Structures are given as structure tokens and as C-alpha cells.
Amino acid sequence: MTRIDIEAVSVRYGSRMILKDVTFTVEDGELCVLVGPSGCGKTTLLRVIAGLTRPAQGRVRFDGQPMDGVPPGDRDIAMCFQTYALYPTMTVRENWVFPLRMERLPESEIRRRIDEIAELLHMGPLLDRYPHQLSGGQQQRVALGRALVRRPRVYLLDEPMGNLDAKLRIELRAHLKRIQKERGITTIYVTHDQADAQALGDRMVVLHEGRIQQIGAPQEIYDRPGNLFVARFVGSPPMNLIPCELAYRNGRPSLLHPAFEIPLPDLFLDAAPPPAGPVILGVRPEALRVCPEDSGIPAEVYVVEPQGDEVILDLRVGDHLLKGRFPQEALGFRPQLNQRLCIAFDPKSLHLFDPQTGLRIV
């Protein structure tokens, strides 16, 4: 169990900066998720923590001890690589046994751990197969199992479920979270899938172009995205972002758009009132409501996406397409293409962003 401090880490490949002054702390026993689009620097940061990549500046500490010069093998880390990195001449069982024998564990403990992980990952019938005899998803489970059989100071998991089918992915996500909590091993999990990040993490670190965009609990980041990138990236479907004009009418702020005018709720006035001028209005798809005719914003159904007991509608409002997520039962009708209806936004679920800086307006 280890506290990890990442202090002003920057990584340069030639003239390109991959990581730029990255600073945050992973607390002892925490499951921290690094999330962001491909190429944002997630895997590079994991390699810096593991000691496989040397930063141009900054340092990593484990429990206050600088890791400068400490070889990867001496950091007591179990890492699951995105590229599997399996021993091709070893069976599944031998891939898992090898790191345990290096720790000189008793054979009875080795067998117990192998059986436990084989059951968890549904690999029992495949233990005597070689990597080339397995599918991509099965190889990924072998790579994940080789990390989970160990009891290191730190787990570093790089997209460990990217090639799994949806059912197994959801099942393993729950098992992984439970295992991490029971063992209390500090874990850093890398993914581009924000659904995995929200389901697994105690905290999320959102990265974009090598910089940290926001750090916080998954629900906190979902409820209060710090900037336009986070608002677009976290959430499925993503947040609707609508250019508007903020104006004051009789001292009260309103959002003006060619298709609607919305008075801002009082909660926006608890702090300093936002200045008049251009703003970006953010509305989550679930914050859209269908309301009685002529009592809301006119909209037209553009696309209908049934999702079991929910339906996702693409709605044309003026020149914009907005996504709404609606419970099928609460909707009360079966929407049709080109159908005209009226919508409203939940006033407690509005977000405002500065179009120049992209930052959230409190």
C-alpha cells in the first residue's frame, strides 16, 4: 500500500511535448483512473511511474521516497500492458506462475492464487494453452491475470479490458473494483472509456494533450465539468453545448438564443453574477424534458435511438441538433421522425462556459 506523488512531470519526444507539468497525488489504497482520448499521454505517464520512461523534468515519489534511479524491477509494481507482453513459449498457467516463483512463494499458495484468478477471469479450461492459441480477448485476460496474481505495492493497468466483449467487460469491472478494495493496493488504471472511468475510479484524472484538465470524484466531474473539453468528453451521450448570449432584463440574467430565451435560475446568482456577453450553455441529455405544446422550445425529431427502457432523440432546435435521453415510460408516446414537439431544460442542470477560455463560469 503506497502513496504516489507525481510532481511536475514533463516528457518530450524530440520536439514534441507528450506530458506538460503533470502534478497530482494518488492516495494510499486509492483506485485512480487516468482518462482521456488516445494520444493524450496516459500510457506515457504510466510508464514514467513504472520507471520505463525517464521524464525530461519532474519526479515520482512512493511514500515520499524519490524513484529517481530506482529500476522498474525494484519498484514492486505489477503492470498490465496494453500490448499484452505475454511469454509466447509459456502456457497461460506458466505465464501466471512465473512471477510468483520469482517471489519464492510456497507451491500451495501459488496453486491457490492461480485457481482464484482462473475462476475470476473464466480461464480454467484454457490454462494449458499457449498465447498463439488464444483470441485477443483471451490474451488480454491472461495479461490482466498475470498482474492480479501478485500482491505488489502498486498496480498499473493500461487499458486492461479494451478487447473484451461488453458482458465480460462489465462483469470484470465489478470484480476488479472489489478485488482492489479488498486488497487495498494502490491502483492506477488507464482508459479512454469514460464509462469504465466513472464506474471504477475513486478519483478521475482527465488528460488532454498532455495536460491535466480536471481531477475529482467521477460524480463530481460529471456534475461540474471544469471546462468545455471535460463537458464534451465525460458523459454518454455527451453534453449539449449551445452558443448563447447572456443579457440582463430588469436586472435579471437571461440566456438568449434565436430559438429560445431562458431566465437563469437563482443558483447562478449565489456567487458574483456572470457578466453579460457570449456564453456556451451546457445541458446534459437527461436534463431535457418534453413539455406540453406551445409551452416550451419548439423542436423537431431528427433521429430516434431506442435503448431498451430509454430512448435517445436527436432534436433539431433552430440550427442545432440536441441529444435528449428520455425514459420510454415517462415519455408517454412513441416518437417519430420529423415529429414536432416542445422541450424544456431542467433549470437546476444548466452549465455555463466562457467561449474564449473554455472554462466553467461559476
PyMOL commands that set and color helices and strands:
alter all, ss='L'
color gray80, all
select helices_A, chain A and resi 42-50+72-74+92-102+107-120+124-126+131-133+136-148+166-183+194-200+218-223+228-233+266-269+285-287+328-331+347-349
alter helices_A, ss='H'
color red, helices_A
select strands_A, chain A and resi 4-13+16-26+31-35+57-62+65-66+77-80+154-158+186-191+203-208+211-216+240-249+252-257+260-263+277-283+288-291+297-307+310-317+320-327+340-345+350-353
alter strands_A, ss='S'
color yellow, strands_A
deselect
rebuild
show_as cartoon
